[in-house]
Amino acid sequence: MKSYAVVIPARLASTRLPNKPLVDILGKSLIERTYNQVIQAIDPNKVYVLTDDEIIINHCKERGIQVVLTSKNCLTGTDRVAEFAEMTNFDYYINVQGDEPLMNPNNIEIIIEQVENSDGEILNGYAEIDLEEDFRSLTIPKVVFRPDGRLLYMSRSAIPGNKNGEFTKAFKQVCVYAFPKKALIDFYKCNSKTFLENIEDIEILRFLELGYEVRMLKLSKDSIAVDVPEDIEKVIIHLSQSND
């Protein structure tokens, strides 16, 4: 059996939504809601919030959440996970973004199941896009991949496109990943964002640019990532409809 930890990177200094992890959503912070979804799938003893801020450290400790202080020099959330990987010795690190308050626990279970069958691959999730609004959104990464599931490219732009500019069929990233330790260490050694990663502001592209294969797994599409204030309203509507 492969060893693994589930990690949730979180930082206060978000440019699009300041203090994002602590944003209140119907009485619970964003990071607490994300954590509560994760522990429906996995033993809380295997779950760690990773942050560079003492405010989040204290917030998590008050709620009984395992939390680890990382440096303020991490370029991205994945660099934060890589820094944690250097401190620990797991085979795989399951990364759930800290802005996923509606993450389906079954998505995490699917990723973990595939880790057991994986030979050092990077794993990431995808789901079909239903709305043209999401296809056009610059906050939702779109994915294109080979028939066998290996990632070709990921972009904030509307891909795949056609000469008429029409929305036909597309897929979005679901922000749960599985990284083998070696891949994370190589990622961290870059010390800077790679060319395409920097343009798109999509961390998974650094792995592609380093020559790693990323296998995309079909997951449920009911998650709503919180990137901008408008996303909070979408989450609140969803939670209100589900009587949470």
N, C-alpha and C positions, 0 to 999 in steps of 0.2 A: 504493500500500500504506500502510495506517495504521501508525504507529509505536506501540509499546507496551512496557511493562515489567511483569513479574510481581512482585508484592510480597507479603511475608508479615509482617504485623504480629505483634509478640510483646512481652509485658510480664510482669514477675515478679509484680506486685501483683494477682493474681487473687484475688477474695474466696472463690470456691467451691473453688479448688485452688491454694494458694500455691506460688510458684516453678514454675508449670505448664510453661513451655517447657523446663525443665531436668530434668523428671521422667524417670527412667530406665525405658526399656521394652526389656527384653531386651538391655541393653548399649549402647543408643543413646538419646540424649535425644529428647524429643517433637519439638522444633524440628528436629533433624537428620533424623528420620524423615519429617517433613512435607516438608522441603527435598528429600530424596532422591526422594520421589514426584514432586515438581514437575519436577525436572530430567530425569525420564524423558520429559517432554513438550516441554521447551523448553531452549534453549541456556542453560547456567548464567550466561553473561555478561549475560543479560537478567533475572536473578532477584536480588532484594534482600530481605533481612530488615530490617525497620524496628523499632527498639526505643528505649526511653528509659533503658536500663540498661547500664552498663559491663560487668557480669558477662556479659550476653548478647553484647555486642560481642566480648569476649574469647573466649567460647565458640565463636562463629561463626568468628572469625579463625583460631582453632586448627584449624578443620576446612575452611578454604579457602572459606568461604561469604561472599559479598558482604553487607556489613551497613552500615546507615546509622543514625547517632544522631539521634533526633528529640527534641522537648521533652517534659518531664514533664507539660505542661499539656493534652495531648490527652484529650478526654473519652471517646473511643472509638477502636477500631482503625481505623475509617474516617476519623476526624479525623487519625490518624497518616498514613494514605495521602494525605490531602489536603495535609498539611504537606509530604510528599515531592513531591507534584505541584507545589507552589509553588516547589520547588527545581529542578525538572526540566521538560522540555518534550516529553512524549510525548502522543500523541493519546488513548490509552487506558491505563488502569491495571488490570491483571488482579489481583484480590485473592484470595489463598488464605489462609484462616484458619490461624494457626500451630498449631492444635490438631487438625489433620486428618492423623494419621500413616498412614491407609489411603486417602487421596485417590486415586481412580483417575486416572492420567495422561490417559486418554482424555477425562475430563470437562473438563480444562483445554484440550485440543485442540479440543473442540467449541465452547467459549466463544470461543477465539481465532478459529476459523473464522467464527463469527457476527459477531465484531467487524468483519471485513472487509466484511460485508454490511450493517452497521448504520449508520444515519444519526443518530449522537449519542444512541442509546438506552442506558439502563442495563440490563445483563443479569445474571440470577441463575439458579441452578439449582434444580431440584426433582426429587423422586423419590416414588414411591408408598409409602405406609406399609403394611407387612404385618402388624404386631403391634399389638394393642390397647394393650399396655403402652407402646409408643412414642406412640400417639395420645393417651394420658392424660398422658404425661411433660411436666413443665413446663420441661425443659431442651431440648426439641426444638421449634423453631418450625414451626408448621403454616401452609400457604399455601392461599389460595383465589384463583382467577384467572378472567378472562373466557375464552370459547372461543378467542379469538385469542392467548391466552397472557399478556395484560397483567395484572399483579398487581392484585387488588382489596384484599387485606388479608393480613397475616401476624400470627400470635398464638402465644403459648405455651399458650393454652387449647386445648381439644379442639374444633377447627372443621374442616369444617362440622358443626354439631350438629343434633339433631332433638328433638322433644318427649318422646321415650322415653329420651333420653340414650344411644342405642346407637351403637356404632362401625360404620359402614357402609363408607365409602370416603373416604380422605383422603390428603393429600400433605405431605411435609416439605421443608424447605429443605435444599439441598446448598450448603455454604459456599464457593462459588467465584463471584466476581462480575467484571463488567467495567464500569468507570466512565469516562466521558469526562471530560476535565480540567475543563471548565466546571462540570459537575455537582458535582464534588468541591470546587471553589472555593466554590460557593454553599453547599454543605453545611457547610464550614468557617466561613463567615462568620456562621453562626448564633450561635456562641459559647456556646450552651447546647443541651441536648436539647429536642426538640419534645415536645408534650404526649403523644401516643401512644407515641412512642419511649421516653419516660421511664417510662411505665407498664409497657410490655411488655418493656423492655430489649432492643429489636430495632432495630438501626441503620438498616436499609433503610426503616423507616417514616418516617424524617426526609425521605427523598427524596419519598415519597408526599405528605407534609404540605407540602412545598415546591412541589408541583405537577408533579413529574417522573413520567413513565411508566417502569415497570420491566417488562421482558419476561422471563418465566420460560421456561427451556429444560429439557427433560427430560434428566436425566443418570442415570448408574448409581446404585443405592442401596446399594452395598456399603461406603460410607464410615461411619466411626464417629467422631463428634466427641468430644473429651475435655473434658467440662465438670466432672465430679465424679470422686472417686476410683474409684467403681464402674466408670466407663467405661474406666479403665486395664486392669482385669481383662478386660473384653470385648475390648479390642485384643490383649492378650496371648494370649487363647484363640484369636482369629482368626489371629494370627501363628504360633502353635504348630501350628495345624492346617494352615497353608500351608508349614510347615517353613522359615520364615524364620530 
